[in-house]
């Protein structure tokens, strides 16, 4: 528009006001930008909804499972315990989360120490609680590495290793 106005002024001694054109182009660019941002916002909201749905599905499957699931960090700190795991261990979930596995369920810590280079260990153990008959638990222990992809404006913490203990009561067998 500047070049066209300059060319017209050199050919004819008329003054061309281009302010209206500049405002129109600016408004068009602004409306286009707003449209793109709205589209991206809808896409992000949809993706966030999908992540929440997947998270809820996985949480429901794990929490409603009959098997107990216990997760510790690499240092043996209990990160998570499923409700079924709390029932099988005859312990309150909130009492165990954040505690050291070796202090709370030492036999699990002993099994976890047998893991070598990402292999899975499976043992049948006799588990005693304070007020019930001993249970025979089938325990499977594995190591999981969790690594988050880095994003443009975010660098995740270093890869973390977790131990997963999946156990169920086989006393009836």
Phi, psi and omega per residue, in radians:
X1 nan -0.713 3.094
X2 -1.060 -0.773 -3.121
X3 -1.134 -0.754 3.125
X4 -1.094 -0.730 3.130
X5 -1.124 -0.714 3.117
X6 -1.142 -0.713 3.128
X7 -1.129 -0.736 3.124
X8 -1.127 -0.708 -3.124
X9 -1.181 -0.555 3.112
X10 -1.314 -0.556 3.138
X11 -1.403 -0.651 -3.119
X12 -2.342 2.480 -3.121
X13 -1.364 0.957 3.110
X14 -2.008 2.584 3.081
X15 -1.711 2.148 -3.140
X16 -1.822 2.163 3.118
X17 -1.510 2.014 -3.102
X18 -1.832 0.101 -3.111
X19 -1.051 -0.733 -3.130
X20 -1.110 -0.692 3.112
X21 -1.149 -0.724 3.133
X22 -1.112 -0.717 3.100
X23 -1.117 -0.737 -3.138
X24 -1.107 -0.779 3.124
X25 -1.135 -0.736 3.103
X26 -1.051 -0.768 3.132
X27 -1.126 -0.711 3.123
X28 -1.096 -0.783 3.100
X29 -1.103 -0.704 3.128
X30 -1.118 -0.780 3.117
X31 -1.141 -0.655 3.082
X32 -1.120 -0.760 3.117
X33 -1.097 -0.747 3.117
X34 -1.083 -0.725 3.110
X35 -1.082 -0.746 3.126
X36 -1.133 -0.751 3.139
X37 -1.130 -0.687 3.090
X38 -1.110 -0.725 3.129
X39 -1.108 -0.773 3.105
X40 -1.154 -0.645 3.096
X41 -1.100 -0.736 3.095
X42 -1.122 -0.710 3.126
X43 -1.117 -0.730 3.116
X44 -1.147 -0.741 3.120
X45 -1.097 -0.701 3.114
X46 -1.126 -0.785 3.129
X47 -1.107 -0.716 3.109
X48 -1.089 -0.728 3.094
X49 -1.081 -0.693 3.106
X50 -1.131 -0.701 3.111
X51 -1.133 -0.752 3.114
X52 -1.105 -0.709 3.119
X53 -1.115 -0.809 3.120
X54 -1.086 -0.728 3.118
X55 -1.098 -0.772 3.128
X56 -1.123 -0.691 3.121
X57 -1.108 -0.861 3.138
X58 -1.105 -0.743 3.122
X59 -1.081 -0.738 3.134
X60 -1.117 -0.776 -3.133
X61 -1.082 -0.778 -3.106
X62 -1.241 -0.742 -3.079
X63 -1.288 -0.499 -3.136
X64 -1.592 -0.025 -3.130
X65 -1.226 2.638 3.114
X66 -1.401 -0.370 3.102
X67 -1.357 2.563 3.035
X68 -1.449 2.466 3.091
X69 -2.246 2.209 3.114
X70 -2.253 2.311 -3.117
X71 -2.146 2.288 3.075
X72 -2.135 2.737 3.028
X73 -1.397 -3.119 -3.070
X74 -1.142 -0.380 3.131
X75 -1.557 0.003 3.122
X76 1.547 0.218 3.092
X77 -1.446 2.283 -3.120
X78 -1.271 2.078 -3.125
X79 -1.639 -0.644 -3.051
X80 -2.747 2.548 3.082
X81 -2.463 2.276 -3.135
X82 -1.293 2.736 3.091
X83 -1.008 -0.687 3.107
X84 -1.115 -0.633 3.094
X85 -1.124 -0.714 3.086
X86 -1.083 -0.719 3.116
X87 -1.141 -0.770 -3.128
X88 -1.132 -0.674 3.137
X89 -1.444 -0.100 -3.115
X90 0.996 0.773 -3.126
X91 -2.371 2.675 3.045
X92 -1.377 2.330 -3.092
X93 -0.988 -0.814 -3.097
X94 -1.102 -0.454 3.112
X95 -1.285 -0.481 -3.073
X96 -1.591 -0.635 -3.074
X97 -1.097 2.238 -3.116
X98 1.673 -0.183 3.138
X99 -1.593 2.917 3.085
X100 -1.432 2.328 -3.123
X101 -1.072 -0.671 -3.108
X102 -1.104 -0.493 3.117
X103 -1.445 -0.589 -3.015
X104 -1.639 -0.784 -3.140
X105 -2.363 1.317 -3.008
X106 -1.044 -0.552 -3.123
X107 -1.169 -0.570 3.062
X108 -1.164 -0.723 3.128
X109 -1.084 -0.646 3.119
X110 -1.140 -0.753 3.108
X111 -1.135 -0.744 -3.141
X112 -1.082 -0.515 3.137
X113 -1.273 -0.219 3.136
X114 -1.442 -0.178 -3.087
X115 -1.196 2.371 -3.119
X116 -2.309 2.076 3.045
X117 0.929 0.876 3.012
X118 1.327 0.125 3.109
X119 -1.340 2.920 3.138
X120 -1.840 2.422 3.109
X121 -2.002 2.365 3.125
X122 -2.227 2.251 -3.130
X123 -2.459 2.616 2.935
X124 -1.811 2.228 -3.082
X125 -2.234 2.792 3.004
X126 -1.758 2.074 -3.076
X127 -1.905 2.207 -3.134
X128 -1.862 2.294 2.979
X129 -1.937 3.005 -3.047
X130 -1.190 -0.660 -2.981
X131 -2.158 0.330 3.116
X132 -2.336 2.914 3.041
X133 -1.176 2.699 3.136
X134 -1.085 2.551 3.084
X135 -1.866 2.583 2.965
X136 -1.723 2.005 -3.109
X137 -1.899 2.355 2.969
X138 -1.622 2.023 -3.036
X139 -2.036 2.249 3.054
X140 -2.051 2.195 -3.091
X141 -2.124 2.314 3.091
X142 -2.453 2.836 3.098
X143 -1.863 2.365 3.141
X144 -2.156 2.341 3.062
X145 -1.769 2.229 3.113
X146 -1.937 2.090 3.083
X147 -2.269 2.285 3.138
X148 -1.716 2.414 3.112
X149 -1.218 2.501 3.100
X150 -1.395 2.562 -3.140
X151 -1.960 3.081 -3.061
X152 -1.053 -0.753 -3.064
X153 -1.971 0.266 -3.079
X154 -2.544 2.266 3.058
X155 -1.926 2.083 -3.098
X156 -1.246 2.835 3.032
X157 -1.121 2.938 -3.136
X158 -1.066 2.805 3.131
X159 -0.984 2.468 -3.129
X160 -2.084 2.573 3.113
X161 -1.914 2.416 3.128
X162 -2.260 2.633 3.015
X163 -1.831 2.336 3.127
X164 -1.992 2.172 3.107
X165 -1.940 2.039 3.078
X166 -1.997 2.201 -3.024
X167 -2.504 2.629 3.059
X168 -2.586 2.777 -3.062
X169 -1.409 2.130 3.072
X170 -2.066 0.409 -3.098
X171 -1.057 -0.630 -3.096
X172 -1.132 -0.638 3.135
X173 -1.094 nan nan
